[in-house]
Amino acid sequence: MLKGSYPYYLASEPCFANTDLDVTNKYTGEVATKVALADAQVIDKAIEAAEKAQPAMTALAPYERQAILEHCVKRFTERADELGKALCIEAGKPIKDAKGEVSRLIDTFKIAAEESVRINGEVVNLEISARAKGYQGMTKKVPIGPCSFISPFNFPLNLAAHKVAPAIAAGCTFVLKPASRTPIGALIIGEVLAECELMPKGAFSILPCSRDGADLFTTDERLKLLSFTGSPDVGWALKAKAGKKPVVLELGGNAACIVDEDADISDAIDRIIIGAYYQSGQSCISVQRLLVHSSIYDEFKSRYVERVEGLVSGDPSDEDTFIGPMISESEAKRLEGWVNDAKEAGASLLCGGERDGAMLQATVMENVPKGCDANAEEAFGPLSILQPFDDYDSALEEVNNSRYGLQAGIFTRDIYKAHKAWNVLEVGGVVIGDVPSWRVDNMPYGGVKDSGLGREGIRYAIEDMTETRLMVIRTP
């Protein structure tokens, strides 16, 4: 299914330097393929190449950047089955979710192709006083320069795409470090880019590497932007070492969802099942904390637990599988430990909680004490916790009672309550009538507090990857 081995891409060229990185089938645990692993010397060469290629990348006309992105759309569409199967193997993602991520990869590059030809400036009125009479200003957007990207394991295709596609649209060269557990999707993106003759030589490198050897991705001053998606502890540490360059961080969450008394219970359960358990809950906006109005709590709990118990677990390559493996057995053990700790602290286990290797059952808990990791930290696995509420304002306060603030969901039909949530909640996005896990690829996406800094979404990422350059004209 996967090739016997994959190269890394150094200065636009495939390089079979070694086969030092094993990539496992996350369901069977067997080695599925091997990947070339970059060291610090290779990373230095990649940054040097990106710096040298930047003038050629800047010189590309917008329609040429668009053509590169359209080439990617075409090739990803042609290779969709291969991409989906690779994702299923390297990430353990159920095949239905894998196919969905491939479609989002294609969408993301389509959006970038559209945005690449509408990166505009403006005419600025400078005649604000007598001394400025006869002066006119104009601005344009120029590429910020070589960019450093670090992407995570849970969306190996689309979260890499959210860095690569806007960089091409903006005219920036880049070096990308994909997650070592799931590098194949990013390397296929590299393979497709290497086919494109319009892409300047040296403009990109895609380098799986160990975390210990990756410091140059953060510290090298030749890189003009760092965009990182991953855990908060790592992200904030990287920001502290990044020096003068701007930093965009898309970090973790423990997303909350409110189900108010006027909600359609059937619809809310349908959406929350997906929001909490798709790809085994390994999403930073997976539904983790569920606050349900006390007037509907018992009915909701009974029906919700019954649905969760019926979710099919197993081989992610099976079309019927909903719950696949977590990324590793160690991660499954971590979350199993959190569940057991919460039980010892007085929480109720309503279903699930059993583990077999990297497979953890879809789990629902109730009344988890606030200090428990299962409530306070990011589960990043198939766990949701229930608690009732009586007062809507108190529920909003409980959503904010977290060091995270990525997205929140509110099931309500009351427009005033919807606006109050939008005004009050300390999150990057409020989703009304749906789960916080909902995202499309053109919207601004990111968090506050420990959930990050800056926004992704193609047009918003392009803002970070460009600088405003002013020209002033004096007319005597």
C-alpha positions in Angstrom: 0.0 0.0 0.0 2.7 2.5 1.0 5.9 2.7 -0.9 8.9 0.8 0.6 10.5 4.1 1.5 10.1 7.9 1.0 12.6 10.7 0.5 12.6 14.0 2.2 12.6 17.1 0.0 15.6 19.3 0.2 15.6 22.5 -1.9 12.7 21.1 -4.1 14.5 17.8 -4.7 13.8 14.3 -3.4 16.7 13.0 -1.3 16.9 9.3 -0.3 19.7 10.1 2.2 18.7 7.2 4.6 15.8 5.2 5.8 16.2 6.1 9.5 12.5 6.9 10.4 10.1 4.0 10.8 6.4 4.9 10.1 4.0 2.5 11.7 0.5 1.3 10.9 -1.2 2.8 13.9 -3.7 0.0 14.1 -1.4 -3.0 13.8 1.7 -1.4 15.2 3.8 -2.9 12.3 6.3 -0.8 10.3 4.4 0.3 7.2 7.3 2.2 5.5 10.5 4.1 6.1 11.3 7.7 5.6 14.6 9.7 5.2 15.4 11.7 8.3 17.0 15.1 8.1 19.7 16.3 10.5 20.7 19.9 11.5 23.1 20.2 8.5 20.4 19.3 6.1 18.0 21.8 7.8 20.7 24.5 7.4 21.0 23.8 3.7 17.2 24.0 3.3 17.0 27.4 5.0 19.9 28.6 2.8 18.1 27.4 -0.3 14.8 29.0 0.8 16.6 32.3 1.3 18.3 32.2 -2.1 15.0 31.2 -3.9 12.9 34.0 -2.3 13.6 36.6 -5.0 12.4 34.2 -7.7 9.4 33.3 -5.6 8.6 37.0 -5.0 8.9 37.7 -8.8 6.2 35.2 -9.7 3.1 37.0 -11.0 -0.1 36.2 -9.0 -1.5 34.1 -11.9 1.7 32.0 -11.8 1.3 31.4 -8.1 -2.3 30.5 -8.8 -1.2 28.0 -11.5 1.1 26.2 -9.0 -1.8 25.9 -6.6 -4.2 24.7 -9.3 -1.6 22.1 -10.3 -1.7 20.8 -6.7 -5.5 20.7 -6.7 -5.5 18.6 -9.9 -2.9 16.2 -8.7 -4.4 15.8 -5.2 -7.7 15.0 -6.8 -6.1 12.4 -9.1 -4.3 10.9 -6.1 -7.2 11.1 -3.6 -7.6 7.4 -3.0 -3.8 7.0 -2.4 -3.8 10.0 0.0 -6.8 8.7 1.9 -5.3 5.2 2.3 -1.9 6.5 3.4 -3.6 8.7 6.0 -5.6 5.7 7.3 -2.4 3.8 7.8 0.0 6.4 9.1 -2.5 8.2 11.4 -4.9 5.3 12.2 -7.7 7.6 11.0 -11.0 5.8 10.0 -11.2 5.7 6.3 -14.3 7.9 6.1 -12.5 10.6 8.1 -9.4 10.1 6.0 -11.4 10.7 2.8 -12.9 13.8 4.4 -9.5 15.2 5.2 -8.3 14.6 1.6 -11.3 16.7 0.4 -10.3 19.4 2.8 -6.8 19.4 1.5 -8.2 20.0 -2.0 -10.5 22.7 -0.7 -7.7 24.5 1.1 -5.5 24.6 -2.1 -8.5 25.7 -4.1 -9.2 28.6 -1.7 -5.5 29.6 -1.8 -5.6 29.6 -5.6 -8.5 32.0 -5.5 -6.9 34.3 -2.9 -3.6 34.4 -4.7 -4.9 36.8 -7.3 -6.7 39.1 -4.9 -3.9 40.1 -2.5 -4.5 43.9 -2.8 -3.3 47.1 -1.4 -5.1 50.4 -1.1 -4.9 54.1 -1.9 -4.3 56.1 1.3 -5.5 59.7 1.7 -2.5 61.6 3.2 -3.9 65.1 2.8 -4.9 65.4 6.5 -3.4 68.9 6.9 -2.0 71.7 4.9 1.6 70.4 5.1 0.4 67.1 3.4 -1.3 68.9 0.4 -0.3 67.2 -2.8 0.8 63.9 -1.2 -0.7 60.6 -2.0 0.0 57.2 -0.5 -0.4 53.7 -1.9 0.2 50.3 -0.2 0.9 46.9 -1.5 1.4 43.5 0.1 4.9 41.9 -0.3 6.0 38.4 0.9 7.4 38.4 4.4 10.2 36.0 3.2 11.2 32.4 4.0 8.8 30.8 6.4 9.2 28.0 9.0 6.3 25.6 9.4 5.9 22.8 12.0 2.7 20.6 11.6 1.2 18.0 13.9 0.2 14.3 13.6 -3.6 14.6 13.8 -4.3 16.2 10.5 -1.1 15.4 8.5 -2.6 16.7 5.2 -4.8 19.6 6.0 -2.8 21.3 8.7 0.3 21.2 6.5 -1.9 22.6 3.7 -3.0 25.5 5.9 0.7 26.6 6.0 1.9 25.6 2.6 -1.0 26.8 0.4 -1.1 30.4 1.8 2.7 30.6 1.6 2.6 29.8 -2.1 -0.3 32.3 -2.6 1.7 35.0 -0.8 4.9 34.3 -2.6 6.9 32.9 0.3 9.5 30.1 0.3 9.3 27.7 3.2 10.7 24.8 5.1 8.2 22.4 6.7 8.8 19.9 9.5 5.9 17.3 9.5 5.2 15.2 12.6 7.6 12.3 12.7 4.7 9.9 13.4 2.8 11.0 10.3 5.1 12.4 7.6 3.8 10.7 4.5 1.0 13.1 3.6 3.4 16.1 3.7 5.9 14.2 1.6 3.3 13.5 -1.0 2.5 17.2 -1.0 6.3 17.7 -1.7 6.2 15.2 -4.5 3.4 17.1 -6.2 5.1 20.5 -5.7 8.4 19.0 -7.2 6.5 18.1 -10.4 5.5 21.8 -11.0 8.0 23.6 -13.2 6.7 27.0 -12.2 7.9 26.5 -8.6 11.4 28.1 -8.2 14.1 25.6 -7.5 14.9 25.6 -3.8 11.7 27.3 -2.8 10.6 24.5 -0.5 11.9 21.8 1.7 9.9 19.2 3.6 12.1 17.5 6.3 11.0 14.9 8.8 13.5 15.3 11.6 13.8 14.6 15.3 12.6 17.2 17.7 16.1 17.5 19.2 17.6 18.4 15.8 14.9 20.9 14.8 16.0 24.0 16.6 16.9 25.8 13.4 13.2 25.8 12.4 12.7 28.2 15.4 15.9 30.0 16.0 17.4 30.7 12.5 17.1 34.5 11.7 17.0 33.8 8.0 13.5 32.5 8.6 11.0 35.5 8.8 7.9 33.7 10.2 7.3 30.6 12.4 3.9 28.9 12.2 3.5 26.0 14.7 0.5 23.7 15.3 0.8 21.4 18.3 0.8 21.2 22.1 0.8 24.4 24.2 3.9 23.5 26.2 5.9 23.1 23.0 4.4 26.0 21.2 5.0 28.6 23.9 8.6 27.3 24.4 9.2 27.8 20.7 7.9 31.3 20.8 10.3 32.1 23.6 13.2 31.0 21.4 12.0 32.5 18.1 13.8 35.8 18.4 12.5 38.7 16.3 10.4 36.8 13.8 6.6 36.8 14.1 5.1 33.6 15.5 1.7 32.0 14.8 0.6 29.3 17.3 -2.4 27.0 16.9 -2.4 25.0 20.1 -4.7 22.9 22.2 -8.1 23.1 23.7 -10.6 21.4 25.9 -13.7 22.6 24.0 -17.0 23.0 25.7 -20.5 22.7 24.3 -23.7 24.1 25.9 -27.0 22.3 25.1 -29.7 24.7 26.3 -33.3 23.8 27.2 -34.7 24.8 23.8 -32.3 22.6 21.8 -33.4 19.8 19.5 -32.0 16.9 21.5 -31.8 14.5 18.6 -30.0 17.0 16.4 -27.6 18.0 19.3 -26.7 14.4 20.0 -26.2 13.6 16.3 -23.7 16.5 16.0 -22.0 16.0 19.4 -21.3 12.3 18.7 -19.3 13.5 15.6 -17.8 16.4 17.4 -16.6 14.3 20.4 -15.5 11.1 18.7 -14.6 11.6 15.1 -11.0 10.4 14.5 -11.1 9.1 18.1 -11.3 12.6 19.5 -7.8 13.5 18.4 -8.7 17.1 17.5 -7.9 20.3 19.4 -11.6 21.3 19.0 -13.1 17.9 19.9 -16.1 18.2 22.2 -14.7 17.5 25.7 -16.9 19.3 28.2 -20.7 19.1 27.8 -23.0 21.4 29.7 -26.6 20.3 29.4 -29.6 22.2 30.8 -31.0 20.3 33.8 -34.6 20.3 32.4 -33.4 18.0 29.6 -30.3 16.5 31.2 -31.7 13.0 32.1 -33.2 12.4 28.7 -30.0 13.7 26.9 -27.7 11.6 29.1 -29.7 8.4 28.5 -29.9 8.8 24.7 -26.3 10.1 24.4 -24.7 7.3 26.3 -26.7 4.7 24.3 -25.4 6.2 21.1 -21.8 6.3 22.2 -22.0 2.7 23.3 -23.1 1.8 19.8 -20.1 3.4 18.0 -18.1 0.8 16.0 -14.5 0.5 17.0 -11.8 -1.4 15.1 -9.8 -1.5 11.9 -9.7 2.1 10.5 -9.6 0.7 7.0 -13.2 -0.7 7.5 -15.8 1.6 6.2 -18.0 0.9 9.2 -15.4 1.9 11.8 -16.0 5.1 13.7 -13.4 4.8 16.5 -9.9 3.8 15.4 -6.7 3.7 17.4 -5.1 6.7 19.1 -1.8 7.7 17.7 0.1 5.5 20.1 -0.4 3.1 22.9 1.3 5.6 25.3 -1.3 8.2 24.5 -4.1 5.7 25.1 -2.5 4.8 28.4 -2.3 8.5 29.4 -6.0 9.0 28.8 -6.9 5.8 30.4 -5.0 7.0 33.5 -6.9 10.3 33.4 -10.2 8.4 33.4 -9.2 6.2 36.3 -8.0 9.3 38.3 -11.3 11.0 37.7 -13.2 7.9 39.0 -11.0 7.8 42.1 -11.9 11.5 42.6 -15.6 10.8 42.6 -16.6 11.0 38.9 -19.0 8.5 37.4 -18.1 6.4 34.4 -21.2 6.1 32.2 -19.6 4.0 29.4 -16.3 3.0 27.9 -13.0 3.5 29.6 -11.4 0.2 28.6 -8.2 0.0 26.6 -6.6 -2.6 24.4 -3.2 -1.4 23.1 -3.8 1.9 21.3 -7.5 1.4 21.2 -9.5 3.2 23.9 -13.2 2.7 24.0 -15.4 5.8 23.4 -15.9 7.1 27.0 -18.5 9.2 28.7 -18.1 10.5 32.3 -20.2 12.6 34.6 -19.5 15.1 37.3 -15.7 15.1 36.9 -14.2 17.4 39.5 -12.8 20.6 38.1 -9.2 19.8 39.2 -9.0 16.5 37.3 -7.0 16.4 34.1 -10.0 14.9 32.3 -11.8 18.2 32.9 -9.1 20.8 33.1 -6.6 19.6 30.4 -6.9 18.6 26.7 -8.0 14.9 26.5 -7.1 14.6 22.8 -8.9 11.2 22.7 -12.3 9.6 22.8 -13.6 11.2 26.0 -16.5 13.5 26.8 -17.7 14.6 30.2 -21.3 15.6 31.1 -22.6 18.1 33.7 -26.0 19.8 34.2 -26.6 23.5 34.5 -29.6 25.6 35.6 -28.5 29.1 34.7 -27.2 30.1 31.2 -24.9 32.8 32.5 -23.3 30.3 34.9 -22.8 27.9 32.0 -21.0 30.6 30.0 -18.8 31.2 33.1 -18.0 27.5 33.2 -17.0 27.5 29.5 -14.6 30.3 30.4 -13.3 28.4 33.4 -10.3 27.0 31.4 -6.8 28.0 30.5 -7.8 27.2 26.9 -9.9 29.2 24.5 -10.1 27.8 21.0 -13.8 27.3 20.0 -17.1 26.7 21.8 -20.5 25.4 20.6 -23.9 26.5 21.7 -27.1 24.7 21.0 -29.8 27.4 21.5 -32.6 28.9 19.4 -32.5 32.2 21.4 -30.8 34.9 19.3 -30.1 36.9 22.4 -28.4 34.0 24.1 -26.4 33.4 20.9 -25.1 37.0 20.9 -24.4 36.9 24.6 -22.2 33.9 24.1 -20.4 35.6 21.3 -19.8 38.7 23.5 -18.8 36.8 26.7 -17.0 33.7 25.7 -13.2 33.9 25.8 -12.6 31.8 22.7 -11.4 32.3 19.1 -14.8 31.2 17.7 -18.4 30.6 18.8 -20.4 28.1 16.8 -24.2 28.5 17.3 -26.4 25.4 16.6 -23.4 23.1 16.2 -20.3 21.7 17.9 -17.1 23.6 18.4 -15.4 21.0 16.2 -16.9 22.5 13.1 -14.5 24.2 10.7 -14.3 25.2 7.1 -11.0 26.2 5.5 -11.6 29.8 4.6 -12.8 31.0 8.0 -10.5 32.6 10.6 -9.4 29.9 13.0 -7.3 30.1 16.1 -7.6 30.7 19.9 -6.8 32.8 22.9 -5.2 32.2 26.2 -3.2 28.9 26.1 -4.9 27.9 22.8 -2.6 30.1 20.7 -1.8 33.3 18.9 -2.9 34.5 15.5 -5.3 33.0 13.0 -5.2 30.4 10.3 -7.7 30.3 7.4 -6.2 31.1 4.0 -6.8 34.9 3.8 -5.9 35.4 7.4 -2.7 33.3 7.1 -1.7 35.4 4.0 -1.9 38.5 6.2 0.7 37.0 8.5 2.9 36.0 5.5 2.9 39.4 3.9 4.0 42.9 4.9 2.6 46.2 4.0 4.8 48.4 1.9 4.0 52.1 1.4 4.8 54.4 -1.5 4.3 58.1 -1.1 4.0 60.3 -4.2 4.4 64.1 -4.0 2.7 66.1 -6.7 4.4 69.6 -6.7 
